[in-house]
Amino acid sequence: MVEVKKTLLSLENAVTIERIGQKLSSGESIDASDYLEVVEITIYDEGATVTEDVLLKSLSKVRELQEIVARLKTD
């Protein structure tokens, strides 16, 4: 049962990463809920690979940069 739960978690995480990646590819901003999902994956998915970890860290940097760009646009 534990293996099934881990597999489902990995699939859910893959779907989340794909959805966020599509948003970024289409030029959309990621919102706070997307960022929180990324943080949760980083914290709770023990099976995340190094590549996934790098991607998740990259997404958090993208979020930071989007906030900076938005702030600069209002200045």
C-alpha positions as CSV (number, residue, x, y, z in Angstrom):
1,M,0.0,0.0,0.0
2,V,2.8,2.4,0.8
3,E,4.3,1.8,-2.7
4,V,0.9,2.7,-4.3
5,K,0.7,5.9,-2.3
6,K,4.2,6.9,-3.3
7,T,3.4,6.1,-7.0
8,L,0.3,8.2,-6.8
9,L,2.2,11.0,-5.1
10,S,4.8,10.9,-7.9
11,L,2.1,11.0,-10.6
12,E,0.4,13.9,-8.9
13,N,3.7,15.8,-8.6
14,A,4.5,15.1,-12.3
15,V,1.1,16.5,-13.3
16,T,1.7,19.6,-11.1
17,I,5.1,20.2,-12.6
18,E,3.8,19.7,-16.1
19,R,0.9,22.2,-15.5
20,I,3.2,24.8,-14.1
21,G,5.7,24.2,-16.9
22,Q,3.0,24.8,-19.5
23,K,2.0,28.0,-17.7
24,L,5.6,29.3,-17.9
25,S,6.0,28.1,-21.5
26,S,2.9,30.1,-22.5
27,G,4.2,33.2,-20.8
28,E,1.8,33.1,-17.9
29,S,2.9,34.0,-14.4
30,I,2.8,31.3,-11.7
31,D,0.6,32.3,-8.8
32,A,1.1,31.7,-5.0
33,S,-0.8,28.4,-5.1
34,D,1.5,27.1,-7.8
35,Y,4.5,28.1,-5.7
36,L,3.1,26.5,-2.6
37,E,2.5,23.2,-4.6
38,V,6.2,23.4,-5.6
39,V,7.3,23.9,-2.0
40,E,5.1,21.0,-0.8
41,I,6.6,18.7,-3.5
42,T,10.1,19.7,-2.4
43,I,9.3,19.0,1.3
44,Y,7.1,15.9,1.1
45,D,8.2,13.9,-1.9
46,E,11.0,11.7,-0.7
47,G,11.2,10.2,-4.2
48,A,12.0,13.4,-6.0
49,T,15.0,13.0,-8.2
50,V,17.9,15.5,-8.4
51,T,16.5,16.7,-11.7
52,E,13.1,17.3,-10.2
53,D,14.7,19.1,-7.3
54,V,16.7,21.4,-9.6
55,L,13.5,22.1,-11.6
56,L,11.6,22.9,-8.4
57,K,14.3,25.2,-7.2
58,S,14.3,26.9,-10.6
59,L,10.5,27.4,-10.4
60,S,10.9,29.1,-7.1
61,K,13.5,31.5,-8.7
62,V,11.1,32.1,-11.6
63,R,8.4,33.1,-9.0
64,E,10.8,35.5,-7.3
65,L,11.8,37.1,-10.6
66,Q,8.2,37.4,-11.7
67,E,7.5,39.3,-8.5
68,I,10.4,41.6,-9.1
69,V,9.3,42.3,-12.7
70,A,5.8,43.0,-11.5
71,R,7.1,45.4,-8.9
72,L,9.3,47.2,-11.4
73,K,6.5,47.6,-13.8
74,T,4.5,49.5,-11.2
75,D,7.4,51.8,-10.4
